[in-house]
Amino acid sequence: MRRCSTSVGMIPFREPIDWREMPITTDAKLVAEIEDLAGRLTQADAFSGVVVLTRGGEPLLRRAFGLADRGAKRVNTMDTPFELASVSKMFTAMAVAQLAEQGKLSFDATIGSLLPDYSG
């Protein structure tokens, strides 16, 4: 079994003053802007990972940036495994909030009421 050393980190992001006025009029321009930003962050050693951008379920951008292993100088690929630590909790919370907003779930619901066959 191959072990890899990964980490999840957050860097401060300063919103450009003209962020909402950026003239991104096409998907191609959006992809170019995101690739440029990810490239600059990678060069500044502030980002290493994978960017996936979709619209309507169709991929617009799928690209790996930076190194998966700095010591071995192994680059990230679309197949590089990443440890997400507790980041997945945010996705779960968002999904639960959306279901509650749609009336499909209550914040007061128990696991047993949602999954009656669950014996955990």
C-alpha positions as a printed Julia matrix, in Angstrom:
120×3 Matrix{Float64}:
   0.0    0.0     0.0
   1.44   3.34   -1.03
   1.19   6.08    1.54
   1.1    9.68    0.51
   1.41  12.79    2.54
  -1.31  15.3     1.86
  -2.83  18.22    3.64
  -5.7   20.59    3.23
  -5.0   24.22    3.73
  -6.73  27.53    3.29
  -5.09  30.71    2.13
  -6.56  34.17    2.49
  -8.27  35.37   -0.65
  -8.67  39.06   -1.32
 -11.54  39.79   -3.63
 -10.39  42.13   -6.42
 -12.02  45.52   -6.24
 -13.54  45.03   -9.69
 -14.49  41.35   -9.13
 -18.16  41.82  -10.03
 -17.28  43.95  -13.04
 -14.99  41.41  -14.69
 -16.12  41.02  -18.3
 -16.37  37.22  -18.52
 -18.86  36.73  -21.3
 -18.17  33.2   -22.5
 -17.36  29.82  -20.98
 -13.99  29.93  -22.76
 -13.13  33.24  -21.07
 -14.21  31.89  -17.69
 -12.04  28.79  -18.16
  -9.1   30.98  -19.19
  -9.53  33.19  -16.1
  -9.71  30.2   -13.77
  -6.71  28.51  -15.39
  -4.75  31.76  -15.1
  -5.67  32.2   -11.43
  -4.88  28.57  -10.56
  -1.61  28.84  -12.47
  -0.58  32.01  -10.63
  -1.5   30.49   -7.26
   0.47  27.35   -8.14
   3.52  29.41   -9.13
   3.25  31.28   -5.82
   3.16  27.92   -4.01
  -0.3   28.79   -2.71
  -2.29  26.07   -4.51
  -1.75  22.47   -5.45
  -4.74  20.4    -6.46
  -7.37  19.73   -9.08
  -9.88  22.16  -10.57
 -13.12  20.84  -12.04
 -15.61  23.31  -13.49
 -18.92  22.22  -14.97
 -22.0   23.91  -16.36
 -25.21  21.93  -16.63
 -23.34  18.73  -15.85
 -20.94  19.22  -18.75
 -17.24  19.64  -17.95
 -15.71  22.95  -18.96
 -12.38  22.48  -17.2
 -10.66  19.45  -15.67
  -7.04  20.12  -14.82
  -4.48  19.25  -12.17
  -2.04  21.84  -10.84
   1.07  21.66   -8.71
   2.81  18.82   -6.96
   1.31  15.78   -5.25
   4.65  15.02   -3.58
   7.12  17.87   -3.27
  10.01  15.64   -2.17
   9.68  13.35   -5.18
   8.57  16.22   -7.45
   5.57  14.1    -8.49
   2.93  16.25  -10.18
  -0.78  16.1    -9.47
  -2.93  14.31  -12.01
  -6.67  13.94  -12.36
  -6.26  10.61  -10.55
  -4.24  11.9    -7.59
  -6.0   10.93   -4.35
  -6.58  13.78   -1.91
  -7.4   13.51    1.76
 -10.24  15.92    2.39
 -10.22  15.66    6.18
 -13.3   17.38    7.56
 -14.01  19.37    4.4
 -16.72  16.87    3.44
 -18.73  18.0     6.47
 -19.41  21.31    4.71
 -20.79  19.5     1.66
 -22.99  17.33    3.87
 -24.27  20.38    5.76
 -25.09  22.15    2.49
 -26.94  19.1     1.14
 -28.96  18.78    4.35
 -29.79  22.5     4.3
 -30.94  22.29    0.67
 -33.13  19.26    1.43
 -34.61  21.06    4.45
 -35.28  24.14    2.32
 -37.14  21.92   -0.18
 -39.19  20.39    2.63
 -37.71  16.94    2.01
 -35.92  16.77    5.37
 -36.26  18.27    8.82
 -33.31  19.48   10.85
 -34.91  17.64   13.78
 -35.08  14.29   11.96
 -33.15  11.38   13.43
 -31.05   8.95   11.41
 -33.44   6.18   12.48
 -36.44   8.01   11.04
 -34.64   8.5     7.72
 -32.97   5.11    7.51
 -35.2    2.65    9.36
 -33.04  -0.34    8.35
 -29.9    1.3     9.73
 -28.72  -0.51   12.86
 -25.8    1.8    13.73
